[in-house]
C-alpha cells in the first residue's frame, strides 16, 4: 500500500490532481476561520462549548460537525455544504413523485446537468432561508443566557448575514465542483470529510490532557483504540458488502453479427442508503431540542428533556427512525420495476426467474431482506458514541470518532477516493492499493 501511495506522485497528471485537491482543502479551511461581521465570536463559541457538553443535542451541533467548527464561530462558511446536501435530497425525492423531473432524470447527460442546475438554485434558496433564521436567532440574547452576541441588531445585520453566509455556501459548492472537474474524488463529499477530520486534533488534545491529569488510564486509551479499529473494519465490511444477482443476456443474431450472450450481475448493496437515514433521523429527533432553545415553551422543554441524547428513550426512538428511513430511502433510490423493465428491453433475465413482474418481485424480495442487517448496523453505529461516552465516561468529542455519522462518511469517502486513485494507477500499469481484489466504491 505504501508503494501505491508513492506511485501516485510518479504520474504527473495524478500528482497534479492530488495537489490541486489539497490546495482546495487549504482554501476551505482558511475560510472556516474568517468571521461574519457584527458577531461576538468568543461568546458564541462559549455557547457552543456549553451545548457540546450536552453531547451536541441540537441541529446546530450537527451543522458544527459537518462544517468543522465553522458554525461554532459563525464564520463565512458557517452553513457549510449542508444546504447543497438538503437540496440534493429534496430533488432526489421529488424526482420520484414529479413526472417532469422523472423524465428529465432519464434524458442522460443533458438531464443530469439540468437537475444539477436546479440543485444549485435550491441551494441558494435554502441558504437564504437558513441564514435569515440564524440572524434572528443571533439577535435575541434570551437564546444565549442573556449575553449579547450581535452588537447592532436590525435589518442591516440580517441582510449582511444572509449575504455573507449564502455567498460562503455558494463558494464552497463551487470549490466542490472544481475538485470534481480538476481534482480527484467526489468534491462535495471530500469537503464534508475534511470538515469532520478537522475536529480530530482537538480530540487528540483532549486525550493528552486527560492522560496528563490522570483522568484517563493508558488501558482505557488502548481499549478505545481497539474499539476504533474494530468499528472501522465493521464499517468497511458493511459499506463494501453486496449481494450479486446473476443476469444472463440472450444471444441475438442480427445479420452476420452476434449480440448479447454474456453473463453479468446486478450488485445490491447491504447499505444501499448510505448515511442519509442517520441524517434524517438526527434532524427529526433533535428538532424538539432545537425549538426548545429558540422558543420559551415548557412543553418543548419537557419534550427535549425526555429526548436527551444518551437516554434510553432517545436510543430506542433514534434507532427505530434510522431503520425506518433506511427502508424508505432504499425504496426511493432503487426501483425494482424500472430495473426489471430495462433488463427485459435488452434481453436480460435472472436465471430461473421469468422476466418482467416476477423479476421485479424477486429484486424486491432480496433487497428487503439484505436491507435489514444494514439498517440494524446503521442504528448500532449511530448510537454507539453515546453509549461509549456514558459507559466509559469519555468526552463525546472523543467518542464521536468511534462511530456515528462522521465515521461512516470518512470511511465511505476514503474508499471512494482510493478506488478512483487505484483505477488511475492500474490504467497506467502500476500496482493498486490491494494485490488481491479491488476496492469497490459506494456507487
Secondary structure, DSSP 8 states (H G I E B T S, - for coil): -HHHHHHHTTSHHHHHHHHHHHHHHHHHHHHTTSB-TTB-HHHHHHHHHHHHHTTS-SHHHHHHHHTTTHHHHTBTTTTTTHHHHHHHHHHHHHHTT-HHHHHHHTSTHHHHHHHHHHHHHHHHHHHHHHHHHHHHHHH-GGGGTT---BSS-SHHHHHHHHHHHHHHHHHHHHHHHHHHHHSSS-HHHHHHHHHHHTTHHHHHHHHHHHHHTTSS-HHHHHHHHHHHHHHHHHHHHHHH-EEEEEEEE--EEETTEEE---EEEEEEETTTTTTHHHHHHHHHHSHHHHHHHHS--HHHHHHHHHT-TTSHHHHHHHHHHHHHHHHHHHHHH--HHHHHHHHHHTTEE-TTS-TTHHHHHHHHHHHHHHHHHHHHHHHHHHHHHHHHHHHTT--HHHHGGGSHHHHHHHHHHHHHHHHHHHHHHHHTT---S-SSS------
